[in-house]
Amino acid sequence: MEPFVQRHRRDEAKEASLFLLESWVKEKDGLTAGFTGRGGGKSGEPWASLNLGLHVGDRDADVVDNRRRLTEALGWPAEAFVCGEQVHGCAVQAVGAADAGRGLSSRATAVPDTDALMTDEPGVLLVSLYADCVPLYFWDPVREAVALAHAGWKGTVLEIARRTVEAMAERYGSVPADIRAAIGPSIGPCCYEVDEPVLERVRPLLAELAEAGIVRLAETIEPSSPGHGRLNLKELNRQIMIKAGILPTRIECSEWCTGCRRDLFFSHRMEGGRTGRMASWIGMKGR
Ligand SMILES: [Zn+2]
């Protein structure tokens, strides 16, 4: 069953399009987690309309307005928003209430050079931005900590999923087997053909996963035209999570492909790079 469920909107023009990570949200009072769609925002073409990225040429005022539509739809204050300046790296940064508001209205205040954020403090809404890359969600219900990581092929190869689990263990005492994980809407192998230089960077990781007895190669790279392959980044990240100690039964994986469903999502690859950005979010409300 698809874990990211599209929320019904009363006013499609003015209400942010949201896909809620339904089982988590239903299970835990005060926990919010999900992914945005492209509808219900203020931006014009080619960012129409719920563009949440300040770095793609759109008007800043529209982007900030869109971000406020997101927090409003969640019933959270906009000032709880925290995002990082994503660089396709593997740094994991812990944030807390003192960081609330960072990156909301300006890139200059975003947490620098970081693709993964984590917190154990309520009232902090972790946010990261996407157009095809894979959003990874982590929730430790025992230590009451959450994390988000942004994984394109580079972050995947750098094993940002494993590094996030390790950082949660170190900082919050999380036991990997307690951690729940989810893999959000992103580009599927159907729309993601890569060339040999990328495949070359992925192979050592596959060898390592194979050695650990986890890898299912056929589901990860499918040969296509000569020198090319279709890469399944979602499956690859799922395997890295398993290697990091998360139980397979505690990982939920979205079927939504951002490339196939341009009616619902932005796709950097399918729209020639001129498009908006979606957001993943996770946060715990205080009592
Ligand atoms: Zn597709």
Residues whose N, C-alpha, C, O or C-beta is under 5 A from the ligand:
A	BS01	ZN	G188 C190 C191 C257 G259 C260
